[in-house]
Amino acid sequence: MNTADGRHTPQATSDLGRRVAVRRAELGLSREEVAERAGSSPSYIAYVEERVPAPGIEFLVRLANALETTVQDLTGATTGLAPGGARAGYRARMEEIDEAECWELLDGHGVGRVAVEGRDGLMVIPVNYQLVDGQVVFMTAADSSLARGAASGAEVAFEEDRLDEAFSQGWSVLVVGSVRTVSDETSVRRIREAVHSEPWAGDGRDTVVTLSPRRVTGRRIRVPGAPGTPPGSADQGPTRQ
């Protein structure tokens, strides 16, 4: 595994260490930068990532804030839980996200959802995706609903989101456009070389489908005082005791 500053580090030996390393890489931060944010030292950040630590809650809160996430997410308390059960945040505000930031939030690759017309009507399916040359790329099975829709140039909706259950905030990005199957061998090879997220569903998904965006929109819910919320980005309102 390589750190954001290019150095190789051993594989993390705890779930906490793995989550810290992954989140740090997502933000493009070095251990020194995380340590400065968290009021710690780079050597202790390395220890958290590479060993089996048991840090106290005070440090975990500082580390979560430094990584713009939550203690629950870092410790895996929210893994496997369907988000959305928490109460609305205090003085939350909805914001529109411009198209440029929407593409930044999609972050190159990951897991989202596609709404496509299937044999039994409209269906929403989870998919791995990759951004290549301004298009959203999927690797799917030749007989899947997505591949059948692509064969006819159907229009689909693709959505990805990030939710912070602890603070009742998050964002979502929606991409709407037509899909098509890529059959040209040169294009298929170029796309496959660019893809670095294999489908989680396993082998047999070697049909390349691209989504050409017609509309890209996004929304964000901000909660004053929550991690990752810039000062002044939402109405602070009166302080609750």
N, C-alpha and C positions, 0 to 999 in steps of 0.2 A: 504494500500500500504506500502511496506517495502523499506527503503532506502538501499543503498549499504553497509552501516555500521550496518544494521540489525534493525534499529529503525523504528517504525510504524509512519507514517505521515498521516494527513487527506487527503482526495481526493482533488486534485487540482481543483480550481474553475474557472480557465481560460484556454483557449486553449494554451496560452504561457506557463503557469505553467505545464500543462500536457506534452507538448513537451519537456520542460526542464527536467522534472523528468524522462521521458522515455529515453531521450538521455543520461542522467547521468547514469541511470541503465545499458544501453547498454555498456557504457564504463567502468562500474564497479567502478565508482568514488563516494566518499562520498561528502557531502556538503562542508566539510572543504577543500577537495582537489580542488573542483571547485572554491571555493572562493579564494584560493591561486592563482590558475591559472588566475582568472579574476580580481585580485586586489580588492576583495570585502570582505565581511564577511559572515560566515555561516548563520547568522540570516537573512541577506538580501536574500541569495539564498533560504532559507526556505520561506521567504515572497513572493518571485517570484513564487515559486511552489504552495503555498497554498492559496494565496489571488488573488486579481484582480489588479495587478500592471500596471503602465504605465511608465516603465523605459525609459530613454533617449536613443538616438541612440548610443552615445558613449559607454554606459554600454552594450547595446545589442551587439555591435561589439566585445567587450571584452569577453562577455559571449559566443557568437558563437565561437570565437577562442578557448576558454577554453574547449568547448564541441566538438571541431573539426567538426563544421558544419557551416551553414551560417545563417545570420539574416533572409533571406527569408524563410528558412526551419523552423526556430524557430517560426516565426510569422505566418506561414501558407500561405505565399504568393504564394508558389509553389504547394499547395494542389490542386489536380485535374487537374493540367496542365501537358500536355505531355512534358517530358524533351527532350532536344536535339535541341532546336531552337536557342540557343545562339551561338555566334561566337566561333571559336576555341581559346583556351587559348594561350597566348604569350609564345613562346618557349616550348610548351608542348612536353612531351616525353612519348612514350609507353614502358611499362615494362612488362616482363613475371612474373607471380606469381607462386611460387613453390607450390607443392601439399599440403604440410603441412599448408601453409598460406591460401590456398583455403578453406580447411576445417574450419579454424578459421573464415574466412569471412562468411561462410554459417551460423555460429553462432547458431547451434542447431535447429532452427526452423524459419519459416517466410513464405513469399510468393514468388514464382518463376513462371517459365513457362516451360511447357513440350511440346516438339514436338513429336507427335505420329501419326501413320497412322490411319485415320478414314474412315468412309464409303465413303466419298467424296474425299479422298486423304489426303495428309499430312496436319495436322492442329496443331496450337500452342494454348495451353490453359493455363490460369493462375491457379495455384494450391497452397494450403497450404501444407507445408511439415514439416517433422521432421527428424532429424538425430538420428538413433538408431543403435548401434553396427556397425558403419561403413557403413550403408546403408541409402538411402533416402527413407522415408516412406510417403505414401500418403493415405488419406482416401477418397474414391470415391464411386460413385454410381455403382451398379452391372451391369448396362447396358451402362456405359460410354465407350468412345473410349479407355481410359486408362485401364479400367478393361478388355475390350476385347483383347487389346494388351498383357496384362499380362497373360491372359489365354493361349496364344500361345508362351509366352516367348520372345516377340518381343523386339527389341532394340529401345531405345528412347534417346532423348537428353533433359537434364534438365538444365536450366540456371537461375541464379539470378544475379542481379546487384544493384549497388548503384551509383546514378549520382548526381553531384553537379552542377546544372544549372548555378548558379551565377559565378562559376569559371571554368566552362567547363572541369571538371575533374571527374573521377570516376573509377569504377572497374567492372569486370564481371567474373563470374565463370561458367564453363561449365562442366557438368558431363554426360558422355555417358556410357550406359550399358544396360543390359537386365532387364526387369521387370517381376515380377511374383506375383500371387495372394497368399496371406498367408491364408491357410484354417485350419491349426492345431489350435485347440481351445486354447491350452496352449500358443502358440506363439502369437496368436491374442490378448489374454488377457494381456500378458506381454507388447506387443507393445502399446495397448490402455492405459495401466497404465502409460507408459512413455510419451505419447502424451499430450501436454498441449496447443496446438493450434488447436481448432476445425475448421472444414471447414467453411469458410465465407458463402458459398452458402447454408448452412442450413442442416436440418435433411435429413435422407435417404442416407447419404454417409457413410456407415458402412463397405464397402469392403476395406480390407487392401491390399495395393499394395506396394511392395518394389522394389527399383532400386539398383542393385548390380553394383558398378562402375567398368568399364573397363578402362576408361580414365578420369582424372580430370585435367583440365587446367584452367588458369586464366590470365587475362591481366588487367593492370592498366594504366590510363592516369594521369600523374602528371603535374602540372603547378607550376613553381617557384613562391614562395610567397603566395600561396593559403593556407587556413587553413588545418592543418593535413599533410602538406608536410614537411618532415624533412629537415633541412638545408643541402645543398649539395647533395640532392637526385636527382636534375635535374640541368642541365646547367643553371646557372643564367644569363649568357650573359650580354650585356650592359644594364645599367639602363635607362629606358625611363622617360623623364620629362613630 
